[in-house]
Amino acid sequence: MAKQRRPFFAHYAKIFRNEFKGYNKKYFINDMTAGITVGAVALPLALAFGAASVDQDHLAIGIAGGLITAIIAGIISGLLGGGSFQISGPTGAMAVILGTIVSGTYGLQGMFMATFMSGVILLIAGLLRFGRFVQFIPKPVVTGFTSGIALVIAIGQLGNAFGVNAAGEGTIGKVMAFASNIKDTSLPTLGVAALVVVLMIVYPKKFSKYVPSSLVAIIIATAICKLINLDVKTIGSIPSSIINSEVLDIKAVDIPMITSITGYAITIALLGMIESLLCGTAAASMKKEKFDSNVELIAQGIANMAVPFAGGVPSTAAIARTSVAIKSGCRTRLTSVFQSIFLVLCMFVLSPLIGMVPYAALAGVLFMTAYKMNDFTTIKGYFKHGLKDAIASCFITMAATVILDLTYAIVIGVALSMIITISKLVDIRVNVEEETLIDNRDAAIVYSVGAYFFANGKQLKKAIEKCEKKYDTYILSFRGVVFVDVSAETEFVEAIEYIKSLGADFCFVGMNEDINSALDKIGFHDQVGRDHFYANLEEYVASTTK
């Protein structure tokens, strides 16, 4: 009998009851301190990813949007999410595609509307319970995709790091623009970016649990720039409000805009789905708690439908901030709310100071973030163990991510993995061993291991043909065969006809019930003779001694 699904709100109520059962003052303090710690990590990342999400003409709005998104998504996604530990906000994967939208025909309004549409898609996906489908994306594809995004993020920050114009169509266009303008490099700007990278590298790890390296590096770089009056471009004024200077204007939306940005909206939704669910799965393992993927999609959908009306950028769960929350003693989803409260205080109190931050400092943070996004341990493992298929899937997906649209990259990676998997499935192994039966007959035991398809059915006959001598009996062992495509039946008949042409006897042994039944239904047993099928080798040998 199918399992009865409880109503949506009743399901949420149960999640909350289980999570807050026995909640006390100690847990409250744990959530608050963890939220403040996560907020310190989220602040520089929100600024950096916000800047990376727009073009050069809208940097101030983008930076404010990144901070606004971290605040709003932290509250909505945090309270409604599928786990007690998810911390959401702007991320690198989203930043990669948003700049293209903003620099296009519909500008910021196009980005806001694409964000809203992606939220609708995520909400529908959650209600339709599509959360489980993320498990069908192979690990090498995810690894390559993440590394590709990291490379795109780094390339996108070359202009801010070197102080030159690196605007171009796509990643390749940005590289070409940067190469043509590198002669105009601003040494002070490059020095600031390099300083931030060095500071984040040498920063003691033991201090990271108190104050993140990115925040310390930005503070030091900004202080130096002000003290020596360095000529570098800074953020400038940002609004001290959770409503940006430009927000989604429904009146500006029309059919041509929706048609133009639908592809971007789908891409944003897919990225949000992949990032949030992979983050949730990994974090649930860290905290040893349950994670509801469908509820998470609903939460991400609602958050992304809300942030455009405040002038924010797309949001998704972030593994870096989520892992910090767990390591800092996060007990419940209130941690995410406290993180947002901390960021609100930063926005109102530190807004003038944030305006002094050089763009080059944010570029340095993003360079290090891009580096840390790479799963080098997994990639090294692929090479160490000679996993050629995984290496191919990983690097082809990475190349597609850099060169093509991000959605195409995922599709290409998954399709390649499917092709590799299918090629492995059709790789049947056939070995022949010589045996002398108790009645002194020479027998060739032909062992088949794997699955027989229309594409590899000939391997049975080929293995028999390669035998250096002619045997009295050919025992075709199917004990290791897990599947037989009925299309391979013709090839089996040809193999048997060849055995008969040698004047030898034959039999099938060890065929499982499913394969036996499938072949019997198409008349294979009647065609070759039902007396040639035995449950195992012992049964066949016993029959020859009667």
C-alpha positions as CSV (number, residue, x, y, z in Angstrom):
1,M,0.0,0.0,0.0
2,A,1.4,3.5,-0.9
3,K,2.6,5.6,2.0
4,Q,0.1,8.4,2.9
5,R,1.6,11.8,2.5
6,R,0.8,14.3,5.2
7,P,-0.5,17.8,4.2
8,F,2.2,20.3,3.5
9,F,1.7,22.5,6.6
10,A,1.4,19.5,8.9
11,H,4.7,18.2,7.5
12,Y,6.3,21.6,8.3
13,A,4.8,21.5,11.8
14,K,6.3,18.1,12.5
15,I,9.8,19.3,11.3
16,F,9.6,22.2,13.7
17,R,8.3,20.1,16.6
18,N,11.2,17.6,16.2
19,E,13.8,20.3,15.8
20,F,12.8,22.5,18.8
21,K,11.9,19.6,21.2
22,G,13.7,20.3,24.4
23,Y,15.0,23.7,23.2
24,N,16.4,25.8,26.1
25,K,18.5,28.8,27.0
26,K,21.8,27.0,26.3
27,Y,20.7,26.1,22.8
28,F,19.5,29.7,22.2
29,I,23.0,31.0,23.1
30,N,24.6,28.4,20.9
31,D,22.4,29.5,17.9
32,M,23.1,33.2,18.6
33,T,26.9,32.8,18.8
34,A,27.0,30.5,15.8
35,G,24.9,33.1,13.9
36,I,27.3,35.9,14.7
37,T,30.2,33.7,13.6
38,V,28.5,32.8,10.3
39,G,27.6,36.5,9.8
40,A,31.3,37.5,10.0
41,V,32.0,34.9,7.3
42,A,29.0,35.9,5.2
43,L,29.7,39.7,5.2
44,P,32.7,39.8,2.9
45,L,31.3,37.0,0.7
46,A,28.0,38.8,0.3
47,L,29.8,41.9,-0.8
48,A,32.2,40.1,-3.1
49,F,29.5,37.9,-4.8
50,G,27.2,40.9,-5.0
51,A,29.9,42.8,-6.9
52,A,30.6,39.7,-9.2
53,S,26.9,39.4,-10.0
54,V,26.6,42.7,-12.0
55,D,28.6,44.6,-14.6
56,Q,30.9,47.5,-14.0
57,D,28.1,50.1,-14.3
58,H,26.1,48.7,-11.4
59,L,28.7,47.6,-8.9
60,A,27.2,49.6,-6.0
61,I,23.8,48.2,-6.5
62,G,25.2,44.7,-6.9
63,I,27.2,44.9,-3.6
64,A,24.1,46.2,-1.7
65,G,22.1,43.5,-3.4
66,G,24.5,40.8,-2.2
67,L,24.2,42.0,1.4
68,I,20.4,42.3,1.1
69,T,20.1,38.8,-0.3
70,A,22.2,37.3,2.5
71,I,19.8,39.0,5.0
72,I,16.5,38.1,3.4
73,A,17.5,34.6,2.3
74,G,19.0,33.9,5.7
75,I,15.6,34.6,7.3
76,I,13.3,33.0,4.7
77,S,15.4,30.0,3.6
78,G,16.6,29.5,7.1
79,L,13.2,29.3,8.7
80,L,11.5,27.3,5.9
81,G,14.5,25.1,4.8
82,G,14.8,21.4,4.8
83,G,17.3,21.2,7.6
84,S,18.3,22.9,10.8
85,F,21.7,23.9,9.5
86,Q,21.3,25.5,6.0
87,I,22.7,29.0,5.5
88,S,21.7,30.7,2.3
89,G,22.9,33.7,0.4
90,P,24.6,34.8,-2.8
91,T,27.1,32.3,-4.2
92,G,29.8,32.1,-6.9
93,A,27.8,29.8,-9.1
94,M,25.0,32.4,-9.4
95,A,27.4,35.3,-9.9
96,V,28.8,33.7,-13.0
97,I,25.6,34.0,-15.0
98,L,24.1,37.2,-13.6
99,G,26.6,39.6,-15.0
100,T,25.6,38.4,-18.5
101,I,22.0,39.2,-17.8
102,V,22.7,42.7,-16.4
103,S,24.9,43.6,-19.3
104,G,22.2,42.5,-21.8
105,T,19.1,44.1,-23.1
106,Y,17.0,44.2,-19.9
107,G,19.7,45.1,-17.4
108,L,19.0,44.9,-13.7
109,Q,15.2,44.4,-14.3
110,G,16.1,41.4,-16.4
111,M,18.2,39.9,-13.5
112,F,15.4,40.6,-11.0
113,M,12.8,39.0,-13.1
114,A,15.0,36.0,-13.9
115,T,15.6,35.6,-10.2
116,F,11.8,35.7,-9.5
117,M,11.1,33.2,-12.3
118,S,13.8,30.8,-11.0
119,G,12.1,31.0,-7.6
120,V,8.8,29.9,-9.1
121,I,10.5,27.0,-10.8
122,L,12.2,25.9,-7.6
123,L,8.9,26.2,-5.7
124,I,7.1,24.0,-8.3
125,A,10.0,21.5,-8.3
126,G,9.7,21.2,-4.5
127,L,5.9,20.8,-4.6
128,L,6.3,18.1,-7.3
129,R,9.0,16.4,-5.1
130,F,11.8,16.7,-7.6
131,G,14.4,16.9,-4.8
132,R,15.6,13.3,-5.2
133,F,16.7,13.8,-8.8
134,V,19.9,15.6,-7.8
135,Q,21.3,12.2,-6.8
136,F,21.4,11.2,-10.5
137,I,24.2,13.8,-11.2
138,P,27.5,11.8,-11.0
139,K,30.2,13.1,-8.6
140,P,32.8,13.7,-11.4
141,V,30.3,15.9,-13.2
142,V,29.7,17.9,-10.0
143,T,33.4,18.2,-9.3
144,G,34.2,19.4,-12.9
145,F,31.2,21.8,-12.8
146,T,32.4,23.3,-9.5
147,S,35.9,23.7,-10.8
148,G,34.7,25.3,-14.0
149,I,32.6,27.8,-12.0
150,A,35.6,28.6,-9.9
151,L,37.7,29.3,-13.0
152,V,34.9,31.5,-14.4
153,I,34.7,33.5,-11.1
154,A,38.5,34.0,-11.1
155,I,38.5,35.1,-14.8
156,G,35.6,37.5,-14.1
157,Q,37.7,39.3,-11.4
158,L,40.8,39.9,-13.5
159,G,39.6,43.4,-14.4
160,N,39.0,44.4,-10.8
161,A,42.3,42.9,-9.7
162,F,44.4,44.5,-12.4
163,G,42.4,47.7,-12.6
164,V,41.7,47.3,-16.3
165,N,38.7,46.9,-18.6
166,A,38.0,43.2,-19.0
167,A,34.4,43.3,-20.1
168,G,33.6,40.8,-22.9
169,E,31.0,38.4,-24.2
170,G,31.3,35.2,-22.2
171,T,34.4,33.9,-20.4
172,I,36.5,33.8,-23.5
173,G,35.6,37.3,-24.4
174,K,36.6,38.5,-20.9
175,V,40.0,36.8,-21.3
176,M,40.6,38.4,-24.7
177,A,39.6,41.8,-23.4
178,F,41.9,41.4,-20.4
179,A,44.8,40.3,-22.6
180,S,44.4,43.4,-24.9
181,N,44.2,45.8,-21.9
182,I,46.8,44.3,-19.6
183,K,49.3,47.0,-20.6
184,D,47.1,49.4,-18.6
185,T,47.5,47.5,-15.4
186,S,47.2,49.7,-12.2
187,L,50.1,48.5,-9.9
188,P,48.4,49.9,-6.7
189,T,45.2,48.0,-7.6
190,L,47.1,44.8,-8.3
191,G,49.0,45.3,-5.1
192,V,45.8,45.4,-3.0
193,A,44.4,42.3,-4.6
194,A,47.8,40.5,-4.1
195,L,47.9,41.6,-0.5
196,V,44.5,40.2,0.3
197,V,45.4,36.8,-1.3
198,V,48.7,36.6,0.7
199,L,46.9,37.6,3.9
200,M,44.3,34.9,3.4
201,I,47.0,32.3,2.7
202,V,49.2,33.1,5.7
203,Y,46.3,33.7,8.1
204,P,46.5,31.1,11.0
205,K,43.8,28.5,10.7
206,K,43.3,28.4,14.5
207,F,42.0,32.0,14.3
208,S,39.5,31.3,11.5
209,K,36.9,29.9,14.0
210,Y,36.8,33.4,15.6
211,V,37.3,35.8,12.7
212,P,37.4,34.7,9.1
213,S,40.5,35.4,7.1
214,S,38.6,37.2,4.3
215,L,37.2,39.7,6.8
216,V,40.6,40.4,8.3
217,A,42.2,40.7,4.9
218,I,39.6,43.2,3.7
219,I,40.0,45.3,6.9
220,I,43.8,45.4,6.6
221,A,43.7,46.2,2.9
222,T,41.2,49.0,3.4
223,A,43.1,50.5,6.3
224,I,46.3,50.6,4.3
225,C,44.6,52.2,1.3
226,K,43.2,55.0,3.6
227,L,46.4,55.5,5.5
228,I,48.6,56.1,2.5
229,N,45.8,57.5,0.4
230,L,46.2,54.9,-2.3
231,D,44.6,55.6,-5.7
232,V,42.3,52.6,-6.1
233,K,38.6,52.3,-6.9
234,T,36.4,51.7,-3.9
235,I,32.8,50.6,-3.4
236,G,31.5,54.0,-2.5
237,S,28.2,54.7,-0.8
238,I,25.8,51.8,-0.4
239,P,22.2,52.1,0.9
240,S,21.7,51.6,4.7
241,S,18.4,49.8,4.0
242,I,17.3,46.3,3.3
243,I,15.6,47.8,0.2
244,N,18.0,48.5,-2.7
245,S,18.0,51.7,-4.8
246,E,16.6,49.6,-7.6
247,V,14.1,46.7,-7.2
248,L,11.9,44.6,-9.4
249,D,9.3,46.7,-11.2
250,I,6.5,44.5,-12.4
251,K,5.3,47.3,-14.7
252,A,8.6,47.0,-16.7
253,V,8.0,43.3,-17.3
254,D,6.6,42.3,-20.7
255,I,6.4,39.2,-22.9
256,P,9.6,39.8,-24.9
257,M,11.5,40.2,-21.6
258,I,10.1,36.9,-20.2
259,T,10.9,35.1,-23.4
260,S,14.4,36.4,-23.5
261,I,15.3,35.6,-19.9
262,T,13.5,32.2,-19.5
263,G,16.7,30.3,-20.4
264,Y,18.6,32.3,-17.7
265,A,15.8,31.6,-15.2
266,I,16.0,27.9,-15.8
267,T,19.8,28.0,-15.4
268,I,19.6,29.8,-12.1
269,A,16.9,27.4,-10.9
270,L,19.0,24.4,-11.8
271,L,22.1,25.9,-10.2
272,G,20.1,26.7,-7.1
273,M,18.7,23.2,-6.9
274,I,22.1,21.5,-7.4
275,E,23.9,23.7,-4.9
276,S,21.3,23.7,-2.2
277,L,20.7,19.9,-2.3
278,L,24.3,19.0,-2.5
279,C,25.0,21.4,0.4
280,G,22.1,19.9,2.4
281,T,23.2,16.3,1.8
282,A,26.8,17.0,2.9
283,A,25.8,19.1,5.9
284,A,23.2,16.5,7.0
285,S,26.0,14.0,7.1
286,M,28.2,16.4,9.1
287,K,25.5,17.0,11.7
288,K,24.0,13.5,11.5
289,E,20.5,14.8,11.0
290,K,17.8,14.3,8.4
291,F,17.4,16.6,5.5
292,D,14.2,17.1,3.5
293,S,15.3,18.0,-0.1
294,N,11.8,18.9,-1.3
295,V,11.2,21.2,1.6
296,E,14.5,22.9,0.9
297,L,13.5,23.5,-2.7
298,I,10.3,25.1,-1.6
299,A,12.2,27.4,0.8
300,Q,14.7,28.4,-1.9
301,G,11.9,29.1,-4.3
302,I,10.1,31.4,-1.8
303,A,13.3,33.2,-1.0
304,N,14.2,33.8,-4.6
305,M,10.7,35.0,-5.3
306,A,11.0,37.6,-2.5
307,V,14.6,39.0,-2.9
308,P,14.0,40.7,-6.3
309,F,11.4,43.0,-4.7
310,A,14.1,44.2,-2.3
311,G,16.7,44.5,-5.1
312,G,18.6,41.3,-4.2
313,V,20.4,38.7,-6.3
314,P,19.6,35.0,-6.5
315,S,20.2,32.9,-3.4
316,T,21.1,29.3,-2.7
317,A,22.4,27.3,0.3
318,A,26.2,27.7,0.7
319,I,28.4,24.9,1.9
320,A,31.1,27.2,3.3
321,R,28.7,29.2,5.5
322,T,26.7,26.1,6.4
323,S,29.8,24.2,7.5
324,V,30.9,27.2,9.6
325,A,27.4,27.2,11.3
326,I,27.7,23.5,12.2
327,K,31.3,23.8,13.5
328,S,30.2,26.8,15.5
329,G,27.6,24.8,17.5
330,C,24.5,25.5,15.5
331,R,21.5,23.8,17.1
332,T,18.5,25.0,15.1
333,R,17.5,27.1,12.1
334,L,17.5,30.2,14.3
335,T,21.3,30.3,13.6
336,S,20.5,31.5,10.1
337,V,18.1,34.2,11.5
338,F,20.8,35.5,13.9
339,Q,23.2,35.7,11.0
340,S,20.8,37.9,9.2
341,I,20.2,40.1,12.3
342,F,24.0,40.5,12.5
343,L,24.2,41.5,8.9
344,V,21.4,44.1,9.3
345,L,23.4,45.7,12.2
346,C,26.5,45.7,9.9
347,M,24.5,47.4,7.2
348,F,23.3,50.2,9.4
349,V,26.4,50.7,11.5
350,L,29.2,49.8,9.1
351,S,27.8,51.2,5.9
352,P,30.3,54.1,5.7
353,L,33.2,51.8,6.3
354,I,32.0,49.3,3.8
355,G,32.0,52.1,1.2
356,M,35.8,52.4,1.7
357,V,36.5,48.8,0.7
358,P,38.5,48.6,-2.6
359,Y,37.1,46.5,-5.4
360,A,40.5,44.9,-5.7
361,A,40.2,43.6,-2.1
362,L,36.9,41.9,-3.1
363,A,38.6,40.5,-6.1
364,G,41.3,39.0,-3.9
365,V,38.7,37.4,-1.7
366,L,37.0,35.9,-4.8
367,F,40.3,34.6,-6.1
368,M,40.8,32.6,-2.9
369,T,37.2,31.6,-2.8
370,A,37.5,30.2,-6.3
371,Y,40.6,28.3,-5.4
372,K,38.9,26.7,-2.3
373,M,35.9,25.7,-4.4
374,N,38.0,23.1,-6.2
375,D,37.9,19.6,-4.7
376,F,41.5,18.9,-5.3
377,T,41.5,15.7,-3.1
378,T,38.8,14.1,-5.3
379,I,40.6,15.2,-8.5
380,K,43.9,13.8,-7.3
381,G,42.2,10.6,-6.4
382,Y,40.9,10.2,-9.9
383,F,44.5,10.5,-11.2
384,K,46.0,8.4,-8.5
385,H,43.7,5.4,-9.1
386,G,43.7,5.9,-12.9
387,L,40.0,6.5,-13.2
388,K,40.0,7.6,-16.8
389,D,36.2,7.8,-17.1
390,A,35.9,10.0,-14.1
391,I,38.8,12.2,-15.3
392,A,37.1,12.6,-18.7
393,S,33.7,13.5,-17.2
394,C,35.3,15.9,-14.8
395,F,37.4,17.9,-17.2
396,I,35.0,17.9,-20.1
397,T,32.3,19.3,-17.8
398,M,34.8,21.8,-16.5
399,A,35.7,22.9,-20.0
400,A,32.0,23.1,-21.0
401,T,31.3,25.3,-18.0
402,V,34.0,27.7,-18.9
403,I,33.3,27.9,-22.6
404,L,29.6,27.3,-22.9
405,D,26.4,28.1,-20.9
406,L,26.3,26.5,-17.4
407,T,23.1,24.6,-18.2
408,Y,24.8,23.1,-21.2
409,A,27.7,22.1,-19.1
410,I,25.5,20.0,-16.7
411,V,23.7,18.4,-19.6
412,I,26.9,17.6,-21.4
413,G,28.5,16.2,-18.2
414,V,25.5,14.0,-17.4
415,A,25.1,12.8,-21.0
416,L,28.8,11.9,-21.1
417,S,28.5,10.0,-17.9
418,M,25.5,8.1,-19.2
419,I,27.4,7.2,-22.4
420,I,30.3,5.9,-20.3
421,T,28.0,4.0,-18.0
422,I,26.2,2.4,-21.0
423,S,29.6,1.5,-22.6
424,K,30.5,-0.2,-19.3
425,L,27.3,-2.1,-19.1
426,V,27.7,-3.5,-22.6
427,D,31.3,-4.6,-21.8
428,I,30.8,-8.4,-21.5
429,R,33.7,-10.5,-20.4
430,V,33.9,-14.0,-21.8
431,N,36.6,-16.5,-20.6
432,V,37.1,-20.1,-21.6
433,E,38.5,-22.8,-19.3
434,E,39.3,-26.4,-20.2
435,E,37.9,-29.2,-18.1
436,T,37.9,-33.0,-18.4
437,L,34.5,-34.5,-17.4
438,I,34.2,-37.7,-15.5
439,D,33.3,-39.6,-18.7
440,N,36.7,-38.4,-20.1
441,R,35.2,-35.9,-22.5
442,D,37.1,-32.7,-23.1
443,A,34.9,-29.7,-22.2
444,A,35.3,-26.0,-22.7
445,I,33.5,-24.0,-19.9
446,V,32.6,-20.6,-21.4
447,Y,32.1,-18.2,-18.6
448,S,30.2,-14.9,-19.4
449,V,30.3,-12.0,-16.9
450,G,28.3,-8.8,-17.4
451,A,25.2,-8.0,-19.5
452,Y,24.5,-9.2,-23.1
453,F,23.1,-6.6,-25.4
454,F,22.4,-6.5,-29.1
455,A,25.8,-4.7,-29.4
456,N,27.9,-7.4,-27.8
457,G,26.1,-10.7,-28.4
458,K,28.7,-11.7,-30.9
459,Q,31.3,-12.0,-28.2
460,L,30.0,-15.5,-27.2
461,K,30.7,-16.9,-30.6
462,K,34.0,-15.1,-31.0
463,A,35.3,-16.5,-27.7
464,I,34.4,-20.1,-28.9
465,E,36.0,-19.5,-32.3
466,K,39.3,-18.4,-30.6
467,C,39.6,-21.8,-28.8
468,E,42.9,-23.4,-30.0
469,K,41.4,-26.9,-30.0
470,K,38.0,-28.5,-30.7
471,Y,36.2,-29.8,-27.6
472,D,33.6,-32.5,-27.2
473,T,31.3,-30.3,-25.2
474,Y,30.9,-26.5,-24.8
475,I,29.4,-25.6,-21.4
476,L,28.0,-22.0,-21.6
477,S,28.0,-20.7,-18.1
478,F,25.6,-17.8,-17.6
479,R,26.0,-17.6,-13.8
480,G,27.7,-14.2,-14.1
481,V,25.3,-12.7,-16.6
482,V,23.1,-10.1,-15.0
483,F,21.0,-9.1,-17.9
484,V,20.2,-10.3,-21.5
485,D,18.6,-8.1,-24.1
486,V,16.3,-10.3,-26.2
487,S,18.0,-8.8,-29.2
488,A,21.1,-10.9,-28.3
489,E,19.1,-14.1,-28.8
490,T,20.0,-14.2,-32.5
491,E,23.7,-14.1,-31.7
492,F,23.3,-16.9,-29.2
493,V,21.7,-19.1,-31.9
494,E,24.7,-18.4,-34.2
495,A,27.1,-19.5,-31.5
496,I,25.2,-22.7,-31.0
497,E,25.0,-23.4,-34.8
498,Y,28.8,-22.9,-34.9
499,I,29.2,-25.5,-32.0
500,K,27.0,-27.9,-33.9
501,S,29.1,-27.4,-37.0
502,L,32.1,-28.7,-35.0
503,G,30.2,-31.8,-34.2
504,A,30.2,-30.9,-30.5
505,D,27.6,-31.0,-27.8
506,F,26.5,-27.9,-25.8
507,C,24.5,-26.8,-22.8
508,F,23.6,-23.7,-20.8
509,V,24.1,-23.7,-17.0
510,G,23.6,-21.1,-14.2
511,M,21.0,-18.9,-16.1
512,N,19.0,-16.9,-13.5
513,E,15.2,-17.0,-13.5
514,D,14.7,-13.6,-15.1
515,I,17.0,-14.3,-18.0
516,N,15.7,-17.8,-18.4
517,S,12.1,-16.6,-18.5
518,A,12.8,-13.8,-20.9
519,L,14.5,-16.1,-23.4
520,D,11.9,-18.7,-23.0
521,K,9.1,-16.2,-23.8
522,I,10.6,-15.5,-27.2
523,G,11.0,-19.2,-28.0
524,F,14.7,-19.5,-27.5
525,H,14.5,-22.7,-25.5
526,D,12.3,-24.5,-28.1
527,Q,14.7,-23.3,-30.8
528,V,17.8,-24.8,-29.3
529,G,16.2,-27.6,-27.3
530,R,14.9,-27.5,-23.8
531,D,17.1,-30.5,-22.8
532,H,20.2,-28.2,-23.1
533,F,19.4,-26.1,-20.0
534,Y,20.6,-27.0,-16.5
535,A,20.5,-25.2,-13.2
536,N,24.2,-25.6,-12.6
537,L,27.3,-27.5,-13.8
538,E,26.8,-30.3,-11.3
539,E,23.3,-31.0,-12.6
540,Y,24.6,-31.3,-16.1
541,V,27.5,-33.6,-15.1
542,A,25.0,-35.8,-13.2
543,S,22.8,-36.1,-16.2
544,T,25.6,-37.4,-18.4
545,T,26.5,-40.2,-16.0
546,K,23.0,-41.8,-15.8
